[in-house]
Amino acid sequence: MSDPSQISVIPPPNGTTSNFVDPVDQLTAVYVTSGIVLALPAIGIAARLFVKTVVVPGSHQIEDYLSYFAFASFVSYVAVILHLSGMGLTHHMYDIPVSKISNILYWVNIVYCMYSIPTAAAKLSVLFQLRSIFTTGNRNAVYWIISEYPREC
């Protein structure tokens, strides 16, 4: 029987061979993209935190806490993606040995499970912020549409 560490997950295209030692990857692009997608919301969250603690102290609302939670869970989500990328997910499938694919798929499943946490928190934060902007204490149609939406999800 063949050694699973020497068999690729899929057969390589015609004219190429699998490279398990030093495969071509997109790890640098993943690192740069991760830095950008973490830096942009970090600036926004830092600005929000500054305004809510220094400029207008004591004005935190539920949407603020949800946005902080969304950012924190997004950071952990990106960290798992970076871990997964370092494991070899940025390689071509024909450069990944069969012996590594079950561990990679395990972490892919974790990433898929984690995705909904920052997404739900960010969406709820926006929804609560819209409610606070467009409703002024009156329980009009806008208030009830926004307030009833999360219960339907």
C-alpha positions as CSV (number, residue, x, y, z in Angstrom):
1,M,0.0,0.0,0.0
2,S,1.2,3.5,-0.8
3,D,2.3,6.0,1.8
4,P,-0.5,8.6,2.4
5,S,2.1,11.3,2.9
6,Q,3.2,10.8,-0.7
7,I,-0.2,10.8,-2.4
8,S,-1.9,14.1,-3.3
9,V,-5.5,14.8,-2.5
10,I,-6.3,15.2,-6.2
11,P,-4.1,14.2,-9.2
12,P,-1.9,17.0,-10.5
13,P,-2.7,18.5,-13.9
14,N,-1.0,17.1,-17.0
15,G,2.6,18.2,-17.2
16,T,3.0,19.0,-13.5
17,T,3.9,16.9,-10.4
18,S,2.9,17.3,-6.8
19,N,5.4,19.2,-4.7
20,F,5.0,18.3,-1.0
21,V,8.4,19.8,0.1
22,D,8.1,23.5,-1.0
23,P,4.8,24.1,-2.8
24,V,3.7,27.4,-4.3
25,D,1.3,29.1,-2.0
26,Q,-0.6,32.3,-1.5
27,L,0.3,32.8,2.2
28,T,1.7,36.3,1.7
29,A,-1.5,37.4,0.1
30,V,-3.5,35.9,3.0
31,Y,-1.3,37.8,5.5
32,V,-1.6,41.1,3.7
33,T,-5.4,40.7,3.2
34,S,-5.8,39.7,6.9
35,G,-3.9,42.8,8.0
36,I,-6.1,45.0,5.9
37,V,-9.4,43.4,7.0
38,L,-8.3,43.7,10.6
39,A,-6.9,47.2,10.4
40,L,-10.0,48.9,8.9
41,P,-12.5,47.7,11.5
42,A,-10.0,48.3,14.3
43,I,-9.9,51.9,13.3
44,G,-13.7,52.2,13.4
45,I,-14.0,50.3,16.7
46,A,-11.3,52.4,18.2
47,A,-13.0,55.6,17.1
48,R,-16.3,54.3,18.4
49,L,-14.8,53.4,21.8
50,F,-13.1,56.8,22.0
51,V,-16.3,58.7,21.4
52,K,-18.3,56.5,23.7
53,T,-15.8,56.7,26.6
54,V,-14.1,60.1,26.2
55,V,-16.3,62.4,24.2
56,V,-19.7,61.3,25.4
57,P,-19.0,59.1,28.5
58,G,-21.8,56.9,29.7
59,S,-23.6,56.7,26.3
60,H,-22.9,53.0,25.5
61,Q,-25.9,51.2,24.0
62,I,-26.5,47.6,23.1
63,E,-25.3,48.3,19.6
64,D,-21.9,49.4,20.9
65,Y,-21.4,46.2,22.9
66,L,-22.5,44.1,20.0
67,S,-20.0,45.9,17.7
68,Y,-17.2,45.3,20.2
69,F,-18.2,41.6,20.5
70,A,-18.4,41.3,16.7
71,F,-14.9,42.8,16.3
72,A,-13.4,40.5,19.0
73,S,-15.0,37.4,17.5
74,F,-13.9,38.5,14.0
75,V,-10.3,38.7,15.2
76,S,-10.5,35.1,16.5
77,Y,-12.1,34.1,13.2
78,V,-9.3,35.6,11.2
79,A,-6.8,34.0,13.6
80,V,-8.2,30.6,12.8
81,I,-8.1,31.3,9.1
82,L,-4.4,32.3,9.4
83,H,-3.8,29.1,11.3
84,L,-5.5,27.1,8.6
85,S,-3.6,28.9,5.9
86,G,-0.3,28.1,7.6
87,M,-1.4,24.4,7.6
88,G,-1.5,24.4,3.9
89,L,-4.9,25.6,2.7
90,T,-3.2,28.1,0.5
91,H,-1.5,25.4,-1.5
92,H,-2.9,23.8,-4.6
93,M,-4.9,20.7,-3.8
94,Y,-2.5,18.5,-5.7
95,D,0.3,19.8,-3.4
96,I,-1.5,18.6,-0.3
97,P,-0.9,15.1,0.8
98,V,-3.8,12.8,1.8
99,S,-2.3,12.5,5.3
100,K,-3.0,16.2,6.0
101,I,-6.4,16.7,4.5
102,S,-8.5,15.4,7.5
103,N,-6.8,17.9,9.8
104,I,-7.3,20.7,7.3
105,L,-11.0,19.8,6.9
106,Y,-11.4,19.8,10.6
107,W,-10.2,23.4,10.8
108,V,-12.3,24.4,7.8
109,N,-15.3,23.1,9.7
110,I,-14.4,25.2,12.7
111,V,-14.0,28.3,10.4
112,Y,-17.5,27.6,9.0
113,C,-19.0,27.3,12.4
114,M,-17.3,30.5,13.6
115,Y,-18.4,32.6,10.7
116,S,-21.9,33.2,12.0
117,I,-20.9,34.6,15.3
118,P,-19.2,37.9,14.2
119,T,-21.7,38.1,11.3
120,A,-24.8,37.9,13.5
121,A,-23.3,40.3,16.1
122,A,-22.4,42.9,13.4
123,K,-25.8,42.7,11.8
124,L,-27.6,43.0,15.1
125,S,-25.5,46.0,16.0
126,V,-26.4,47.7,12.7
127,L,-30.1,46.8,13.3
128,F,-30.1,48.2,16.8
129,Q,-28.3,51.3,15.6
130,L,-30.9,51.9,12.9
131,R,-33.6,51.5,15.5
132,S,-32.0,54.1,17.7
133,I,-31.5,56.5,14.8
134,F,-34.9,56.2,13.1
135,T,-37.2,55.8,16.1
136,T,-37.5,58.6,18.6
137,G,-39.4,56.9,21.4
138,N,-42.6,56.6,19.3
139,R,-43.5,53.0,18.6
140,N,-44.3,53.6,15.0
141,A,-44.1,51.3,12.0
142,V,-40.3,51.7,11.7
143,Y,-39.8,50.7,15.4
144,W,-42.0,47.6,15.0
145,I,-40.4,46.5,11.7
146,I,-36.9,46.7,13.2
147,S,-37.9,45.3,16.6
148,E,-39.7,42.3,15.1
149,Y,-37.0,41.4,12.5
150,P,-34.5,39.6,14.8
151,R,-37.3,37.3,16.1
152,E,-38.0,36.0,12.7
153,C,-34.4,35.0,12.0
